[in-house]
Amino acid sequence: MKRMATGFILATFFISTIVFAMAKGPIKDGHKGKTGLEGAKVNCVYCHKKAAIAKKKGQDTKALIKGKYCAMKDCH
């Protein structure tokens, strides 16, 4: 029973990871194919780790756009 439950939990995490990775939205679609500083690909990790943008609702996007990671040529 434990093996079955563990397998089910692992499968659920695996499937949910794939589903969320394929999710579409205005942020992901708007940055598709863009490169940031030093030629790095712009994706979730780039924004939340390198640019240190917190994951929270209601952020002032106009203030974020003025940061050094967004205020560059061919970006915002």
C-alpha positions in Angstrom: 0.0 0.0 0.0 2.8 2.4 0.8 4.5 1.7 -2.5 1.3 2.4 -4.4 0.7 5.7 -2.5 4.3 6.8 -3.0 4.1 6.0 -6.7 0.8 7.9 -7.0 2.3 11.0 -5.3 5.4 11.0 -7.5 3.3 10.6 -10.6 1.1 13.5 -9.5 4.1 15.8 -8.9 5.5 14.8 -12.3 2.3 15.4 -14.2 1.6 18.7 -12.4 5.2 19.9 -13.2 4.6 19.2 -16.9 1.2 20.9 -16.9 2.5 24.1 -15.2 5.6 24.2 -17.4 3.3 24.3 -20.5 1.0 26.9 -19.1 0.4 29.9 -21.2 -0.3 33.5 -20.2 0.4 37.1 -21.0 3.7 37.2 -19.1 5.1 34.0 -20.6 3.9 34.7 -24.1 5.2 38.3 -24.0 8.7 37.2 -23.2 9.0 34.2 -25.5 12.2 34.3 -27.6 13.6 37.3 -25.8 17.1 37.4 -24.3 18.1 39.4 -21.2 21.4 40.7 -20.0 24.4 38.8 -21.1 22.3 36.9 -23.7 20.5 34.9 -21.1 17.1 33.4 -22.1 14.2 35.2 -20.5 12.0 32.7 -18.6 10.6 32.3 -15.1 13.9 31.5 -13.5 15.5 34.5 -15.2 12.9 36.9 -13.8 12.5 35.4 -10.3 16.1 34.4 -9.5 18.4 36.6 -11.6 16.2 39.8 -11.6 15.0 39.0 -8.1 11.3 39.8 -8.8 9.1 38.3 -6.1 6.2 36.0 -7.0 3.3 38.0 -5.7 0.1 39.5 -7.1 -0.6 43.1 -7.5 3.0 44.3 -8.2 3.6 47.7 -9.8 4.7 46.5 -13.2 5.6 50.1 -14.3 8.2 50.2 -11.5 9.5 46.7 -12.4 9.9 47.7 -16.1 12.4 50.5 -15.0 14.8 47.9 -13.5 18.0 47.1 -15.2 16.8 43.7 -16.3 13.8 45.0 -18.1 14.8 48.5 -19.2 17.1 47.5 -22.1 17.0 47.7 -25.8 14.1 45.8 -27.5 12.5 44.9 -24.1 10.2 47.4 -22.4 
